[in-house]
Amino acid sequence: MKFLLGILFAIIAIVIGIFVVITSGIVNVGADQKHSPIVYNLLETARNRSIQWASKDILVPDLEKVEMISSGGADYKDMCAGCHLSPGTTSTDLSNNLYPKPPNFTNADIVDRYQSEAGARQGFWAIKHGIMASGMPAWGASHDDDRMWAMVAFIRELPKLNTDQYTMLTTRFDDEILDMSLTDATMAH
C-alpha cells in the first residue's frame, strides 16, 4: 500500500512540476532558438508516427501521369517554393528563418522518402492537414484532393528538374492568354 501511495505521490509531483514549468513562462517558444536534442527527437518521432498512422489507409492515385505532375507545378511555385525551395535556389527568407527548417524538396535524398506508396500517402497527408507549430499550413480546407495529389506528384519529380524545366512546369497561364494563343494559331492555318 505504501508503495502505491509513493507512486501516486510521484505522479502528482511530476504533474505539478510540469504545470509549474509550463505556466511559469520559462519555456522558450521562440522559433530562433533550437530545441534540445531530446525534445527535438521526441517531436520528430511524434510527428513521423502520427503521420504514418493517420495516412495508412489513404489510397494513392497514379502519380506517374504527366498531367498529374505538370498540374502540380504552379501550385508548388505559389504555395511551397518559398519554404521548400526550387532548382537553383539555396535559401529564401522563409526557409532561413523557420524552425524547424522545412525540407528542401530539390534535394533527391530528402524527396526519396516520398517515392514509395507509404511516403506518397504521408506527403499527401502533410499537405492536406499541415504540421502544427511548424509553419506548414493545412491546404485541405481550400484545395481538393486531386490538386494536393498533383503537388505530391510534382514534388516527387522536383529534384530531377533544372531551372528551365522548373520554370516551364510552374508557369501558370492565364486562360485568356491561352485562348488568344489558340485563336491566333487557328487563324494562322
C-alpha positions in Angstrom: 0.0 0.0 0.0 2.8 2.4 0.9 4.4 1.6 -2.5 1.3 2.5 -4.4 0.9 5.7 -2.4 4.6 6.5 -3.2 3.9 6.0 -6.9 0.8 8.1 -6.7 2.7 10.9 -4.9 5.5 10.8 -7.5 2.9 11.1 -10.4 1.2 14.0 -8.7 4.6 15.7 -8.1 5.6 15.3 -11.7 2.3 16.6 -13.0 2.5 19.7 -10.7 6.1 20.2 -11.7 5.2 20.1 -15.4 2.3 22.5 -14.8 4.6 25.0 -12.9 7.2 24.9 -15.7 4.7 25.4 -18.5 2.7 28.1 -16.8 5.7 30.0 -15.5 6.8 31.2 -18.9 10.3 29.9 -18.7 9.8 27.6 -21.7 11.2 29.4 -24.7 8.9 29.0 -27.7 10.8 31.4 -30.0 11.5 30.0 -33.5 15.0 31.4 -33.3 16.0 29.0 -30.5 16.6 25.3 -31.2 15.0 22.6 -29.1 17.3 20.4 -27.1 18.2 17.2 -28.9 15.9 15.2 -26.6 12.9 17.5 -27.2 13.7 17.7 -31.0 13.9 13.9 -31.3 10.6 13.4 -29.3 8.8 15.9 -31.5 10.2 14.4 -34.7 9.2 10.9 -33.6 5.7 12.1 -32.6 5.3 13.8 -35.9 6.5 10.9 -38.0 4.5 8.3 -36.2 1.4 10.4 -36.2 1.6 11.0 -40.0 2.3 7.3 -40.6 -0.7 6.2 -38.6 -3.1 8.9 -39.9 -2.1 8.2 -43.5 -2.1 4.4 -43.5 -5.5 4.0 -45.3 -5.2 6.7 -47.9 -5.4 5.4 -51.5 -2.7 6.7 -53.8 -3.6 7.6 -57.4 -1.2 7.1 -60.3 1.4 9.8 -59.6 3.4 8.9 -62.7 0.9 10.6 -65.1 2.5 13.5 -66.9 -0.7 15.5 -66.5 -0.7 15.0 -62.7 3.0 16.1 -62.4 2.6 19.1 -64.6 -0.6 20.3 -62.9 1.1 20.4 -59.5 3.9 22.7 -60.6 2.1 26.1 -60.5 0.7 25.3 -57.0 4.1 24.3 -55.8 5.6 27.5 -57.0 2.9 29.6 -55.5 2.5 27.8 -52.1 5.6 25.7 -51.4 8.7 27.1 -53.1 9.2 29.9 -50.6 9.9 27.4 -47.8 10.8 24.1 -49.7 12.9 25.9 -52.5 13.2 25.5 -56.2 16.1 24.4 -58.6 18.9 26.9 -58.4 17.6 28.4 -55.1 19.6 27.6 -52.0 17.6 29.6 -49.5 14.8 32.2 -49.0 14.0 34.5 -46.2 11.3 32.0 -45.2 13.4 28.9 -45.4 16.2 30.6 -43.4 14.0 31.7 -40.6 11.7 28.8 -39.9 12.3 26.4 -37.2 12.3 23.5 -37.6 13.8 24.0 -41.1 11.4 22.9 -43.9 12.8 20.1 -46.0 14.5 21.2 -49.2 12.5 19.3 -51.9 15.1 20.0 -54.6 17.3 17.5 -52.7 16.8 14.0 -54.1 17.8 12.4 -50.7 15.0 14.2 -49.0 12.4 13.6 -51.7 13.4 9.9 -51.9 11.1 9.1 -48.9 8.1 10.2 -51.0 8.8 7.8 -53.8 7.2 4.8 -52.1 3.4 4.4 -51.8 3.6 5.0 -48.0 5.8 8.0 -48.5 3.3 9.5 -51.1 0.4 8.9 -48.6 2.4 10.7 -45.9 3.3 13.6 -48.2 -0.3 14.0 -49.2 -1.5 13.9 -45.5 1.1 16.6 -44.6 -0.1 18.9 -47.4 -3.8 18.3 -46.6 -3.6 18.6 -42.8 -0.4 20.7 -42.2 2.0 20.3 -39.3 1.2 22.0 -36.0 3.7 24.7 -34.8 6.0 24.2 -37.8 4.8 26.8 -40.3 3.4 24.1 -42.6 -0.2 25.1 -43.4 -3.1 22.7 -43.9 -4.2 23.1 -47.6 -7.2 20.7 -47.3 -9.7 23.4 -46.5 -9.0 25.3 -49.7 -7.8 22.6 -52.1 -9.4 19.4 -53.4 -7.6 16.1 -53.1 -6.7 16.0 -56.9 -4.9 19.3 -56.6 -3.0 18.1 -53.5 -2.1 14.8 -55.1 -0.7 16.8 -58.1 1.6 18.6 -55.7 2.8 15.3 -54.4 3.4 14.1 -57.9 5.3 17.3 -58.7 7.5 17.1 -55.6 8.5 13.6 -56.4 9.9 14.8 -59.7 11.3 18.2 -58.5 14.9 17.0 -57.8 15.3 15.9 -61.4 14.4 19.3 -62.8 16.8 22.1 -63.9 15.8 25.7 -63.6 14.4 25.9 -67.2 12.3 22.8 -66.7 11.0 24.1 -63.4 10.0 27.4 -64.9 8.2 25.7 -67.7 6.3 23.3 -65.4 5.4 26.0 -62.8 4.2 28.8 -65.1 0.5 29.5 -64.6 -1.0 30.5 -67.9 -3.9 32.9 -67.9 -6.9 31.3 -69.6 -7.5 34.5 -71.6 -3.9 34.5 -72.9 -4.2 30.8 -73.7 -7.5 31.3 -75.6 -5.9 34.2 -77.6 -2.9 31.9 -78.4 -5.2 29.2 -79.6 -7.2 31.7 -81.6 -4.1 33.1 -83.2 -2.8 29.6 -84.0 -6.1 28.7 -85.6 -6.3 31.8 -87.7 -2.8 31.2 -89.0 -3.9 28.0 -90.6 
